[in-house]
Amino acid sequence: MATDQSTVDYIMDQLSEISGASARKMFGEYGIFCDNKTVALICDNQLYVKPTVEGRTLAVGAAEMPPYRGAKPSLLIDAELWDDRDWLVKLIITTAKALPEP
């Protein structure tokens, strides 16, 4: 099942205050980039954020599972949390800062 463009549009609208945040189609799904770092994936209409210690602290209780077969586990962010723009922006910025430079 491929991701609907409306899902990508909604998530990116929620992240619109992050300068330099973008989404790119990758292998039929989407990657979310911040500061030239891949911080999340949107696969099958679900948001998966790269796991970091800091991100886990913000996303307490988030399941960790691979976004696709063979991938490393990521934080699966419940769709209900996408509506909290401030929290979602904080999660993505915090994750980007914690990830190493590409």
N, CA, C and O atoms as a GROMACS GRO file, in nm:
protein
  408
    1MET      N    1   0.084  -0.118   0.000
    1MET     CA    2   0.000   0.000   0.000
    1MET      C    3   0.088   0.124   0.000
    1MET      O    4   0.172   0.141   0.089
    2ALA      N    5   0.072   0.208  -0.096
    2ALA     CA    6   0.152   0.330  -0.106
    2ALA      C    7   0.091   0.441  -0.021
    2ALA      O    8  -0.028   0.438   0.012
    3THR      N    9   0.173   0.538   0.012
    3THR     CA   10   0.128   0.652   0.091
    3THR      C   11   0.050   0.748   0.004
    3THR      O   12   0.089   0.778  -0.109
    4ASP      N   13  -0.061   0.798   0.057
    4ASP     CA   14  -0.142   0.898  -0.012
    4ASP      C   15  -0.070   1.032  -0.007
    4ASP      O   16  -0.010   1.068   0.094
    5GLN      N   17  -0.078   1.107  -0.115
    5GLN     CA   18  -0.017   1.240  -0.120
    5GLN      C   19  -0.076   1.330  -0.012
    5GLN      O   20  -0.007   1.417   0.041
    6SER      N   21  -0.203   1.312   0.022
    6SER     CA   22  -0.266   1.395   0.125
    6SER      C   23  -0.202   1.375   0.262
    6SER      O   24  -0.196   1.468   0.342
    7THR      N   25  -0.153   1.254   0.289
    7THR     CA   26  -0.083   1.228   0.416
    7THR      C   27   0.048   1.306   0.419
    7THR      O   28   0.080   1.370   0.519
    8VAL      N   29   0.123   1.300   0.312
    8VAL     CA   30   0.250   1.373   0.302
    8VAL      C   31   0.224   1.523   0.314
    8VAL      O   32   0.294   1.593   0.388
    9ASP      N   33   0.124   1.572   0.242
    9ASP     CA   34   0.092   1.715   0.247
    9ASP      C   35   0.055   1.760   0.388
    9ASP      O   36   0.098   1.866   0.432
   10TYR      N   37  -0.023   1.679   0.459
   10TYR     CA   38  -0.063   1.716   0.595
   10TYR      C   39   0.058   1.722   0.688
   10TYR      O   40   0.075   1.819   0.762
   11ILE      N   41   0.140   1.619   0.686
   11ILE     CA   42   0.257   1.617   0.774
   11ILE      C   43   0.351   1.733   0.742
   11ILE      O   44   0.401   1.799   0.833
   12MET      N   45   0.374   1.757   0.616
   12MET     CA   46   0.463   1.866   0.578
   12MET      C   47   0.404   2.003   0.613
   12MET      O   48   0.478   2.096   0.645
   13ASP      N   49   0.272   2.017   0.607
   13ASP     CA   50   0.207   2.141   0.651
   13ASP      C   51   0.230   2.160   0.801
   13ASP      O   52   0.256   2.271   0.846
   14GLN      N   53   0.221   2.052   0.877
   14GLN     CA   54   0.245   2.060   1.020
   14GLN      C   55   0.390   2.100   1.050
   14GLN      O   56   0.417   2.164   1.152
   15LEU      N   57   0.483   2.064   0.962
   15LEU     CA   58   0.625   2.092   0.982
   15LEU      C   59   0.670   2.218   0.908
   15LEU      O   60   0.790   2.245   0.900
   16SER      N   61   0.577   2.295   0.856
   16SER     CA   62   0.611   2.408   0.769
   16SER      C   63   0.694   2.517   0.837
   16SER      O   64   0.761   2.594   0.768
   17GLU      N   65   0.691   2.524   0.968
   17GLU     CA   66   0.771   2.627   1.035
   17GLU      C   67   0.920   2.589   1.047
   17GLU      O   68   1.001   2.671   1.089
   18ILE      N   69   0.953   2.467   1.011
   18ILE     CA   70   1.094   2.424   1.015
   18ILE      C   71   1.159   2.465   0.884
   18ILE      O   72   1.126   2.414   0.778
   19SER      N   73   1.252   2.557   0.894
   19SER     CA   74   1.324   2.602   0.775
   19SER      C   75   1.405   2.486   0.718
   19SER      O   76   1.481   2.420   0.790
   20GLY      N   77   1.390   2.462   0.591
   20GLY     CA   78   1.468   2.358   0.526
   20GLY      C   79   1.408   2.218   0.535
   20GLY      O   80   1.468   2.123   0.486
   21ALA      N   81   1.291   2.204   0.596
   21ALA     CA   82   1.227   2.072   0.601
   21ALA      C   83   1.166   2.042   0.465
   21ALA      O   84   1.106   2.129   0.402
   22SER      N   85   1.183   1.919   0.420
   22SER     CA   86   1.128   1.881   0.290
   22SER      C   87   1.095   1.733   0.289
   22SER      O   88   1.142   1.656   0.372
   23ALA      N   89   1.014   1.696   0.193
   23ALA     CA   90   0.980   1.555   0.172
   23ALA      C   91   1.018   1.519   0.030
   23ALA      O   92   0.998   1.597  -0.063
   24ARG      N   93   1.074   1.401   0.014
   24ARG     CA   94   1.112   1.353  -0.119
   24ARG      C   95   1.063   1.211  -0.137
   24ARG      O   96   1.070   1.129  -0.046
   25LYS      N   97   1.014   1.184  -0.256
   25LYS     CA   98   0.970   1.050  -0.287
   25LYS      C   99   1.091   0.958  -0.296
   25LYS      O  100   1.191   0.990  -0.361
   26MET      N  101   1.081   0.845  -0.228
   26MET     CA  102   1.191   0.749  -0.225
   26MET      C  103   1.133   0.608  -0.233
   26MET      O  104   1.060   0.566  -0.143
   27PHE      N  105   1.163   0.538  -0.338
   27PHE     CA  106   1.122   0.398  -0.351
   27PHE      C  107   0.971   0.381  -0.336
   27PHE      O  108   0.926   0.281  -0.280
   28GLY      N  109   0.894   0.476  -0.384
   28GLY     CA  110   0.749   0.468  -0.377
   28GLY      C  111   0.690   0.523  -0.249
   28GLY      O  112   0.568   0.537  -0.238
   29GLU      N  113   0.772   0.554  -0.153
   29GLU     CA  114   0.727   0.614  -0.028
   29GLU      C  115   0.798   0.748  -0.014
   29GLU      O  116   0.847   0.802  -0.114
   30TYR      N  117   0.807   0.806   0.107
   30TYR     CA  118   0.863   0.940   0.124
   30TYR      C  119   0.962   0.946   0.239
   30TYR      O  120   0.944   0.882   0.342
   31GLY      N  121   1.066   1.026   0.218
   31GLY     CA  122   1.159   1.059   0.324
   31GLY      C  123   1.137   1.204   0.365
   31GLY      O  124   1.107   1.289   0.282
   32ILE      N  125   1.151   1.231   0.493
   32ILE     CA  126   1.144   1.368   0.544
   32ILE      C  127   1.286   1.407   0.582
   32ILE      O  128   1.356   1.336   0.655
   33PHE      N  129   1.326   1.523   0.532
   33PHE     CA  130   1.462   1.572   0.553
   33PHE      C  131   1.460   1.703   0.630
   33PHE      O  132   1.370   1.785   0.614
   34CYS      N  133   1.560   1.720   0.714
   34CYS     CA  134   1.578   1.843   0.791
   34CYS      C  135   1.728   1.864   0.803
   34CYS      O  136   1.800   1.775   0.849
   35ASP      N  137   1.776   1.979   0.763
   35ASP     CA  138   1.920   2.007   0.765
   35ASP      C  139   1.999   1.902   0.687
   35ASP      O  140   2.106   1.860   0.729
   36ASN      N  141   1.944   1.860   0.573
   36ASN     CA  142   2.006   1.759   0.486
   36ASN      C  143   2.021   1.622   0.551
   36ASN      O  144   2.098   1.538   0.504
   37LYS      N  145   1.947   1.598   0.658
   37LYS     CA  146   1.948   1.469   0.726
   37LYS      C  147   1.813   1.403   0.707
   37LYS      O  148   1.709   1.469   0.714
   38THR      N  149   1.814   1.274   0.682
   38THR     CA  150   1.689   1.199   0.679
   38THR      C  151   1.645   1.177   0.823
   38THR      O  152   1.711   1.106   0.898
   39VAL      N  153   1.534   1.239   0.860
   39VAL     CA  154   1.488   1.230   0.999
   39VAL      C  155   1.368   1.139   1.016
   39VAL      O  156   1.341   1.090   1.126
   40ALA      N  157   1.296   1.115   0.907
   40ALA     CA  158   1.174   1.033   0.917
   40ALA      C  159   1.138   0.976   0.781
   40ALA      O  160   1.187   1.021   0.678
   41LEU      N  161   1.051   0.878   0.784
   41LEU     CA  162   0.995   0.819   0.663
   41LEU      C  163   0.843   0.816   0.678
   41LEU      O  164   0.790   0.799   0.788
   42ILE      N  165   0.776   0.833   0.566
   42ILE     CA  166   0.632   0.812   0.562
   42ILE      C  167   0.611   0.692   0.473
   42ILE      O  168   0.637   0.697   0.353
   43CYS      N  169   0.564   0.584   0.532
   43CYS     CA  170   0.543   0.459   0.460
   43CYS      C  171   0.404   0.406   0.494
   43CYS      O  172   0.367   0.398   0.611
   44ASP      N  173   0.329   0.369   0.392
   44ASP     CA  174   0.194   0.315   0.413
   44ASP      C  175   0.110   0.407   0.501
   44ASP      O  176   0.036   0.360   0.588
   45ASN      N  177   0.120   0.538   0.478
   45ASN     CA  178   0.044   0.640   0.550
   45ASN      C  179   0.074   0.641   0.700
   45ASN      O  180  -0.011   0.677   0.781
   46GLN      N  181   0.194   0.601   0.736
   46GLN     CA  182   0.238   0.605   0.875
   46GLN      C  183   0.370   0.681   0.884
   46GLN      O  184   0.451   0.678   0.792
   47LEU      N  185   0.390   0.750   0.996
   47LEU     CA  186   0.510   0.829   1.017
   47LEU      C  187   0.607   0.754   1.108
   47LEU      O  188   0.573   0.714   1.219
   48TYR      N  189   0.728   0.735   1.056
   48TYR     CA  190   0.835   0.667   1.130
   48TYR      C  191   0.951   0.765   1.146
   48TYR      O  192   1.005   0.815   1.047
   49VAL      N  193   0.988   0.792   1.270
   49VAL     CA  194   1.096   0.887   1.298
   49VAL      C  195   1.219   0.807   1.341
   49VAL      O  196   1.209   0.712   1.418
   50LYS      N  197   1.335   0.849   1.290
   50LYS     CA  198   1.459   0.780   1.328
   50LYS      C  199   1.474   0.785   1.480
   50LYS      O  200   1.454   0.890   1.541
   51PRO      N  201   1.510   0.673   1.539
   51PRO     CA  202   1.520   0.670   1.685
   51PRO      C  203   1.649   0.735   1.735
   51PRO      O  204   1.758   0.705   1.687
   52THR      N  205   1.633   0.822   1.832
   52THR     CA  206   1.745   0.881   1.905
   52THR      C  207   1.706   0.880   2.052
   52THR      O  208   1.588   0.867   2.085
   53VAL      N  209   1.802   0.893   2.140
   53VAL     CA  210   1.772   0.900   2.283
   53VAL      C  211   1.676   1.016   2.310
   53VAL      O  212   1.579   1.002   2.384
   54GLU      N  213   1.706   1.130   2.250
   54GLU     CA  214   1.625   1.249   2.271
   54GLU      C  215   1.484   1.232   2.215
   54GLU      O  216   1.386   1.274   2.277
   55GLY      N  217   1.473   1.170   2.100
   55GLY     CA  218   1.342   1.146   2.039
   55GLY      C  219   1.258   1.049   2.119
   55GLY      O  220   1.138   1.068   2.134
   56ARG      N  221   1.322   0.946   2.172
   56ARG     CA  222   1.249   0.850   2.256
   56ARG      C  223   1.194   0.919   2.381
   56ARG      O  224   1.085   0.885   2.428
   57THR      N  225   1.268   1.016   2.434
   57THR     CA  226   1.222   1.090   2.552
   57THR      C  227   1.094   1.168   2.520
   57THR      O  228   1.003   1.176   2.602
   58LEU      N  229   1.088   1.226   2.401
   58LEU     CA  230   0.969   1.302   2.360
   58LEU      C  231   0.853   1.212   2.320
   58LEU      O  232   0.737   1.245   2.344
   59ALA      N  233   0.884   1.100   2.261
   59ALA     CA  234   0.780   1.010   2.209
   59ALA      C  235   0.763   0.889   2.300
   59ALA      O  236   0.765   0.774   2.256
   60VAL      N  237   0.746   0.917   2.428
   60VAL     CA  238   0.731   0.810   2.527
   60VAL      C  239   0.616   0.719   2.486
   60VAL      O  240   0.506   0.764   2.455
   61GLY      N  241   0.644   0.591   2.485
   61GLY     CA  242   0.541   0.493   2.452
   61GLY      C  243   0.528   0.461   2.304
   61GLY      O  244   0.450   0.373   2.267
   62ALA      N  245   0.603   0.531   2.219
   62ALA     CA  246   0.596   0.502   2.076
   62ALA      C  247   0.654   0.364   2.049
   62ALA      O  248   0.759   0.328   2.101
   63ALA      N  249   0.585   0.289   1.968
   63ALA     CA  250   0.635   0.157   1.928
   63ALA      C  251   0.756   0.176   1.839
   63ALA      O  252   0.766   0.274   1.765
   64GLU      N  253   0.848   0.082   1.846
   64GLU     CA  254   0.963   0.083   1.754
   64GLU      C  255   0.947  -0.036   1.661
   64GLU      O  256   0.947  -0.151   1.703
   65MET      N  257   0.933  -0.002   1.534
   65MET     CA  258   0.919  -0.106   1.433
   65MET      C  259   0.974  -0.058   1.300
   65MET      O  260   0.982   0.062   1.276
   66PRO      N  261   1.013  -0.151   1.215
   66PRO     CA  262   1.068  -0.111   1.085
   66PRO      C  263   0.958  -0.057   0.994
   66PRO      O  264   0.847  -0.110   0.992
   67PRO      N  265   0.989   0.048   0.919
   67PRO     CA  266   0.890   0.104   0.826
   67PRO      C  267   0.864   0.014   0.705
   67PRO      O  268   0.761   0.027   0.639
   68TYR      N  269   0.956  -0.074   0.676
   68TYR     CA  270   0.940  -0.170   0.567
   68TYR      C  271   1.029  -0.290   0.598
   68TYR      O  272   1.121  -0.280   0.679
   69ARG      N  273   1.002  -0.400   0.533
   69ARG     CA  274   1.078  -0.523   0.559
   69ARG      C  275   1.226  -0.501   0.533
   69ARG      O  276   1.264  -0.449   0.428
   70GLY      N  277   1.307  -0.539   0.628
   70GLY     CA  278   1.452  -0.528   0.616
   70GLY      C  279   1.509  -0.397   0.670
   70GLY      O  280   1.630  -0.382   0.677
   71ALA      N  281   1.423  -0.304   0.709
   71ALA     CA  282   1.469  -0.176   0.762
   71ALA      C  283   1.496  -0.186   0.912
   71ALA      O  284   1.445  -0.275   0.979
   72LYS      N  285   1.575  -0.094   0.961
   72LYS     CA  286   1.598  -0.084   1.105
   72LYS      C  287   1.473  -0.026   1.170
   72LYS      O  288   1.401   0.052   1.107
   73PRO      N  289   1.446  -0.062   1.295
   73PRO     CA  290   1.329  -0.008   1.364
   73PRO      C  291   1.336   0.145   1.378
   73PRO      O  292   1.443   0.202   1.397
   74SER      N  293   1.220   0.207   1.368
   74SER     CA  294   1.205   0.350   1.388
   74SER      C  295   1.089   0.373   1.483
   74SER      O  296   1.012   0.281   1.511
   75LEU      N  297   1.077   0.495   1.533
   75LEU     CA  298   0.966   0.530   1.622
   75LEU      C  299   0.841   0.549   1.538
   75LEU      O  300   0.836   0.636   1.451
   76LEU      N  301   0.740   0.468   1.562
   76LEU     CA  302   0.612   0.480   1.490
   76LEU      C  303   0.529   0.583   1.566
   76LEU      O  304   0.489   0.561   1.681
   77ILE      N  305   0.502   0.695   1.500
   77ILE     CA  306   0.430   0.805   1.564
   77ILE      C  307   0.282   0.792   1.532
   77ILE      O  308   0.241   0.796   1.416
   78ASP      N  309   0.202   0.778   1.635
   78ASP     CA  310   0.058   0.762   1.620
   78ASP      C  311  -0.001   0.881   1.546
   78ASP      O  312   0.034   0.996   1.574
   79ALA      N  313  -0.091   0.855   1.452
   79ALA     CA  314  -0.150   0.960   1.368
   79ALA      C  315  -0.220   1.067   1.451
   79ALA      O  316  -0.227   1.183   1.408
   80GLU      N  317  -0.273   1.032   1.566
   80GLU     CA  318  -0.339   1.131   1.652
   80GLU      C  319  -0.240   1.238   1.699
   80GLU      O  320  -0.280   1.352   1.725
   81LEU      N  321  -0.114   1.203   1.711
   81LEU     CA  322  -0.012   1.299   1.757
   81LEU      C  323   0.028   1.397   1.647
   81LEU      O  324   0.086   1.501   1.676
   82TRP      N  325  -0.002   1.365   1.522
   82TRP     CA  326   0.034   1.455   1.412
   82TRP      C  327  -0.038   1.589   1.425
   82TRP      O  328   0.012   1.690   1.377
   83ASP      N  329  -0.154   1.589   1.489
   83ASP     CA  330  -0.232   1.711   1.503
   83ASP      C  331  -0.168   1.812   1.598
   83ASP      O  332  -0.198   1.931   1.591
   84ASP      N  333  -0.080   1.765   1.686
   84ASP     CA  334  -0.012   1.854   1.779
   84ASP      C  335   0.113   1.910   1.710
   84ASP      O  336   0.223   1.856   1.722
   85ARG      N  337   0.092   2.018   1.637
   85ARG     CA  338   0.197   2.077   1.555
   85ARG      C  339   0.322   2.109   1.636
   85ARG      O  340   0.433   2.074   1.595
   86ASP      N  341   0.306   2.174   1.750
   86ASP     CA  342   0.422   2.213   1.830
   86ASP      C  343   0.504   2.092   1.873
   86ASP      O  344   0.627   2.094   1.868
   87TRP      N  345   0.435   1.986   1.916
   87TRP     CA  346   0.505   1.865   1.959
   87TRP      C  347   0.576   1.799   1.842
   87TRP      O  348   0.691   1.757   1.854
   88LEU      N  349   0.509   1.791   1.728
   88LEU     CA  350   0.568   1.725   1.611
   88LEU      C  351   0.690   1.802   1.561
   88LEU      O  352   0.792   1.741   1.527
   89VAL      N  353   0.680   1.934   1.558
   89VAL     CA  354   0.795   2.017   1.518
   89VAL      C  355   0.911   1.994   1.614
   89VAL      O  356   1.026   1.978   1.572
   90LYS      N  357   0.881   1.992   1.743
   90LYS     CA  358   0.987   1.971   1.843
   90LYS      C  359   1.052   1.834   1.825
   90LYS      O  360   1.174   1.822   1.836
   91LEU      N  361   0.972   1.731   1.798
   91LEU     CA  362   1.026   1.597   1.778
   91LEU      C  363   1.120   1.593   1.657
   91LEU      O  364   1.229   1.536   1.665
   92ILE      N  365   1.079   1.654   1.547
   92ILE     CA  366   1.161   1.649   1.424
   92ILE      C  367   1.288   1.732   1.443
   92ILE      O  368   1.395   1.688   1.402
   93ILE      N  369   1.278   1.850   1.502
   93ILE     CA  370   1.398   1.934   1.525
   93ILE      C  371   1.493   1.864   1.621
   93ILE      O  372   1.614   1.862   1.598
   94THR      N  373   1.440   1.808   1.728
   94THR     CA  374   1.523   1.739   1.827
   94THR      C  375   1.593   1.619   1.764
   94THR      O  376   1.711   1.595   1.790
   95THR      N  377   1.522   1.546   1.682
   95THR     CA  378   1.580   1.431   1.614
   95THR      C  379   1.691   1.475   1.518
   95THR      O  380   1.798   1.415   1.514
   96ALA      N  381   1.664   1.579   1.441
   96ALA     CA  382   1.764   1.628   1.347
   96ALA      C  383   1.893   1.671   1.418
   96ALA      O  384   2.003   1.642   1.371
   97LYS      N  385   1.878   1.740   1.530
   97LYS     CA  386   1.996   1.784   1.606
   97LYS      C  387   2.075   1.666   1.661
   97LYS      O  388   2.197   1.673   1.672
   98ALA      N  389   2.006   1.559   1.697
   98ALA     CA  390   2.072   1.443   1.758
   98ALA      C  391   2.141   1.353   1.655
   98ALA      O  392   2.231   1.277   1.690
   99LEU      N  393   2.098   1.360   1.531
   99LEU     CA  394   2.157   1.275   1.427
   99LEU      C  395   2.292   1.329   1.380
   99LEU      O  396   2.312   1.450   1.378
  100PRO      N  397   2.384   1.241   1.343
  100PRO     CA  398   2.514   1.288   1.292
  100PRO      C  399   2.499   1.356   1.158
  100PRO      O  400   2.401   1.334   1.086
  101GLU      N  401   2.594   1.436   1.124
  101GLU     CA  402   2.596   1.502   0.993
  101GLU      C  403   2.608   1.396   0.884
  101GLU      O  404   2.673   1.294   0.903
  102PRO      N  405   2.543   1.419   0.770
  102PRO     CA  406   2.551   1.320   0.661
  102PRO      C  407   2.690   1.315   0.600
  102PRO      O  408   2.714   1.238   0.508
   0.00000   0.00000   0.00000
